[in-house]
Amino acid sequence: MVVFINMAVAFFQSTEGHIFNATLGVVGTFCDVVFCLEFLARLISAPSKAVLIKDPFNWTDFLSALALPCRISFALHPQLRAAEVILLFFLPVVCSLKLLRYFESFRLLIDACRNSVPALPVLVYTMSVITLLSSSAIYLVESRDNIPSMPHALWLALVTVTTVGYGDFAPKSTAGYVVVSILSCVSVLFLGLPVGIIGHEFKDCWESRSRVLLMTRVRKCLAKWGYSAQDLRVLVEFVDEDGDGNLNLSEFMALINQMRIGIRAEVAIQLFMLFDDDQNGFLDYHEFLRHLFPEEYVLDQQQRAKTFQETNKRVSEALNHLDAMRVSLRNQGSENSLQHDLFARKIAGAAGS
């Protein structure tokens, strides 16, 4: 509510004659004080100040808190143009971004756009080629009185492809009408491709929204309280009463309660079922790590693979050394038998003489 009031105050103050209105100034100052106190409360109560600074949502709180000193500066120096611009045009936008904290589904849209990025460069390139070809055709078939230069033809092609059609430039010749008509049909069909791709990705994200939002919420809780992957290993080993390296549901619930990260019992049960990849009713540390700290999980797997390679290398060296010893022993055995035969022949020769 305070955010909307602050935006309304900035809207009315931007109209001529209301910038120095006393009532609007008092209401705006009240909103600025609320934003400043909110940021100070978050800063003081945050378990980890580093995590609070890294969170983009807290950046909007910090920028909103700057409205109070800006308003004071503007009250002391009314001719200060920079403070007026910040108060009336910049801070209302920043304050509106504070509401993103309460829209968890916004994360799904971000994930859908991120998943669609690999397909977009090809579409952008194809659209650029279509626009350049059509602009060249428009420039060739239209008179210079209507389309004076190539940039004007490119502008006409661009507003036609995007189906905007400002009307400042339009074809007048029959060939120009044909080119622009074909371009309009092609652009309508072509612009449906990126919309379909992003829509398909958003549909997939929406179908798995419970898992995505739950994992996002848990990761934020762990980061807020400063838990790392190493801390998770220690906690798992501590809660594992039977020492088998796995946690059952009761041990997992005890772990969640000991961590005190604000997760309810029903959410903890959902997490247990989500983490249990093999559905055997038990969780191990690596299942935890893969879901909660995927980057650390990759590093752990790489370290394990490196250790496995080093072990294979040592075993291979040991086997090669063993083979070399066997060959050496066989060679020594052959030399000993040869020496024994020579010695026996010498004795036999001495006895015959």
Disulfide bonds with the S-S distance in Angstrom:
none
